[in-house]
Each structure stands twice: as C-alpha cells, then as structure tokens.
Amino acid sequence: MENFIVVWEVKYYEQEPEKIFYVDELNSSKNLESLMDHLGENSVDHTPEDETPIGLGDFNIEWIMIKDMAGKELWRDEDYDFDDYNKQQ
C-alpha cells in the first residue's frame, strides 16, 4: 500500500463572493490508478468539508490534485483552473 495526499476543493457557492477552501486528505491505496478509481466511484464518501468553517451554506467538493507524501504532484485535474489554489499556496 502507498500513501497519497488528495487535495480537495470545497467551494461554498451561496457566499458572495464564493468561499473556497483546499483540504489535504491522506489516503492509502495499492497505486495511483487504484486511488483514482476509488475516488471516482466513492467521492461522496469523503468529507473534506468537515475541515472547513461550518454554517457557510451549500457547497460542492471535488478532488483536484494528488501528491505523494513528499509533496510531489502525481496527478492534476487538467480541466481545473489552479489560479486560486496557487495564490493560497
């Protein structure tokens, strides 16, 4: 088993302006492909919103990046605009 860091975007869209949080979640899987399959099939089972402030209204979550334990990027959502993420890093 390998350990991975999944970066989630939690976007509260009822806020003006929208509030966006990025949450790192530790996951173990046989390999990167297995992890991506699991996330694709079971993303609703993950709750990164629990790591954000409560009471901000409705939200959307999606996994946008996967890193190894050293922080090296292994996968990135090619359709995602990483401008806000990069500003917060």
C-alpha positions, 0 to 999 in steps of 0.5 A: 500500500502507498500513501497519497495526499488528495487535495480537495476543493470545497467551494461554498457557492451561496457566499458572495463572493464564493468561499473556497477552501483546499483540504489535504486528505491522506489516503492509502491505496495499492497505486495511483490508478487504484486511488483514482478509481476509488475516488471516482466511484466513492467521492461522496464518501469523503468529507473534506468539508468537515475541515472547513468553517461550518454554517457557510451554506451549500457547497460542492467538493471535488478532488483536484490534485494528488501528491505523494507524501513528499509533496510531489504532484502525481496527478492534476485535474487538467480541466481545473483552473489552479489560479486560486489554489496557487495564490493560497499556496 
